Each structure stands twice: as structure tokens, then as C-alpha cells.
Amino acid sequence: MTEKRWLFDLTGRSAVVTGAAGGIGSAVAEAYAAAGAAVLVTDVDGDAAAAVAERISNNGGKADSMALDVRDRAAADAAMARAAGFTEGVLHVIVNNAGVTAPSMFPDTTTESVQRMLDIHLMGAFNCAQAALPFLATDGTGRIINVTSSAGIIGTLGQVNYSAAKAGIIGMTKSLARELARKNILVNALAPLAATPMTTTIRTDERFAPQMLNRIALRRWAEPEEVAGAFVFFASDASSFVTGQVLPVDGGMVI
Ligand SMILES: NC(=O)c1ccc[n+]([C@@H]2O[C@H](COP(=O)([O-])OP(=O)(O)OC[C@H]3O[C@@H](n4cnc5c(N)ncnc54)[C@H](O)[C@@H]3O)[C@@H](O)[C@H]2O)c1
């Protein structure tokens, strides 16, 4: 008799998390390892990614690290092959989390900054998803998990560049979900909100912090660990009948 798996168990699964040197990405890598997955921690900052992998290993998890700029397709190919090597050449989960912001009001927004947002967020997710595809499991355990933002759903003042890239990720998620359903690969996106280096200014600068807090129904920020559970859901058997969805995990900013 086969033993019944706990719905959120990731034992025997491999995962790549991009932009996982800190913030939400490292919390997701740690949550995946705690759930039993072997995790490749990647970031443009390879040293910081290595420190996260070491922390996971020291806590008894299985992790390795690699420097990966998501704009670099050859490096993405190498990362996916390496992570698949954890589990006999089959990759289970890719989380497209890497990101940056460059806020500016529209008249001051340069084409270069828009292009940079598109390159890192949209093309980065495209590169890593396409690099992962040849390795992704086709037995229902293969997952592409993209990270978007409330900015891409309801818009944000001073973030035309970032919002455009994040909205693009939503369109890509939905089309990929339809296309990859025939391979039994599930594709979803999360729109998180958490206290990370990315949100330091809007959480602490008196010009923005009170208004920002007012937009969150729960009137507080979450630590990255609090949003990581939803990433475990999308990686695990618990979400086996969910695809093409965008889940805000933001204390009720998007309702
Ligand atoms: N923190 C929030 O409230 C929030 C809200 C909405 C969406 N997000 C999204 O969540 C994701 C994680 O954000 P975070 O808050 O943890 O930010 P963060 O700044 O703490 O972490 C982002 C990580 O991405 C890495 N990175 C940047 N450019 C990269 C590149 N080209 N290739 C690979 N790695 C790169 C950085 O080195 C960093 O470690 C991002 O996609 C962000 O847009 C965050």
C-alpha cells in the first residue's frame, strides 16, 4: 500500500527560487526546504545566495546555491539543469521571484527604467520558465510560480514601469497555464506584500507610510515568512487543481 502524503509535503521534489538571497525569496527557499524539497537558491548576488543555502543546510535542509542574473538565459539553463540534478533530472518547481523597483512619477520615468523593469521582471520570468520547461515534471507535480504585485493588478502611484512589468507577468501566467495544462504543468502567480528591503521606504518614510498602511485592510505588514506559506501551497499537491490564478497575499490590499 502506498503511504498517503501530507498535502503540503515537498519531500522528493526539487525547486529553484530566483532572487532568493533575502526578502521573500529566502523565506520561500527556507519554507520549501522545511517542507522537504531540495532547493537551489539563486540570486544575482551569488555570495548572499550561498549564505542562505548554508543556513538551510545548517538547519538540516537540502540546498545548494548559484549566482543567477535572471536576464542571462545561458545561466538560467544551467541553473535549471543543476536543480533537476537533485531529483534524477526532473525539476518540480520554479519560482520567478527576482525583482527590483525604480519608482518615479510618469513625467520623470525614463525609457531605460521601463526597459530595465521589463528585462528583470517579465523577461527574467520568461527566461527561467522557458529554461525550466524541458526539465519540469509532467506527472502533475511540475509548477511554475510567478511573482507579481498589487501594482500589476490595481496600479500604484509612481510605479508605471514596475506595474507594466508586473501586469505582463499576469498575462504570461494565464497564457502559460492554458498552454502547459496539456503537459500537466500548473502555472500560477502570487501578489505578495511583506516587510523586505524592497519596501523599506514605503514602510518607514513618513511621506508614504501612513497612506500605505491605510490601503492594507489588516493595517499591518507581514514578515516574509508569513507570505511563504502560499508559495508552499502552489508548489505542493494541495494546489493540484489550481492553475492560471493570481493570489494576492497582502493582508487585504487587493480585495
Ligand atoms: N515586498 C513586497 O511587499 C512585494 C510586493 C509586491 C511584489 N513583490 C515582489 O516580490 C519579489 C521579491 O521581492 P522582495 O520584497 O523580497 O525584494 P528584495 O529586494 O528583498 O529581494 C529581491 C531579490 O532579487 C534579487 N535580484 C534583483 N535583480 C535580480 C536579477 N536581475 N537576477 C536575479 N536576482 C535579482 C536581489 O538581489 C534580491 O535578493 C519581487 O518580484 C517583488 O517585485 C514584493
The ligand as an ORCA input file, in Angstrom:
! r2SCAN-3c Opt
* xyz 0 1
  N       7.948     43.068     -0.622
  C       6.739     43.349     -1.111
  O       5.868     43.897     -0.410
  C       6.401     42.990     -2.521
  C       5.158     43.424     -3.019
  C       4.792     43.031     -4.298
  C       5.642     42.261     -5.057
  N       6.869     41.908     -4.560
  C       7.730     41.110     -5.418
  O       8.278     40.053     -4.661
  C       9.557     39.708     -5.205
  C      10.576     39.694     -4.079
  O      10.691     40.999     -3.562
  P      11.301     41.330     -2.122
  O      10.374     42.265     -1.476
  O      11.711     40.093     -1.422
  O      12.576     42.193     -2.589
  P      14.092     42.140     -2.136
  O      14.692     43.366     -2.690
  O      14.210     41.870     -0.682
  O      14.639     40.847     -2.914
  C      14.760     40.813     -4.300
  C      15.943     39.933     -4.644
  O      16.054     39.874     -6.073
  C      17.411     39.942     -6.403
  N      17.581     40.413     -7.783
  C      17.462     41.676     -8.260
  N      17.711     41.704     -9.577
  C      17.994     40.429     -9.953
  C      18.321     39.822    -11.171
  N      18.443     40.537    -12.296
  N      18.524     38.486    -11.207
  C      18.425     37.765    -10.059
  N      18.141     38.288     -8.857
  C      17.920     39.615     -8.811
  C      18.029     40.873     -5.382
  O      19.435     40.691     -5.289
  C      17.274     40.482     -4.117
  O      17.941     39.466     -3.385
  C       9.848     40.716     -6.306
  O       9.489     40.174     -7.557
  C       8.930     41.872     -5.958
  O       8.622     42.661     -7.087
  C       7.255     42.257     -3.330
*
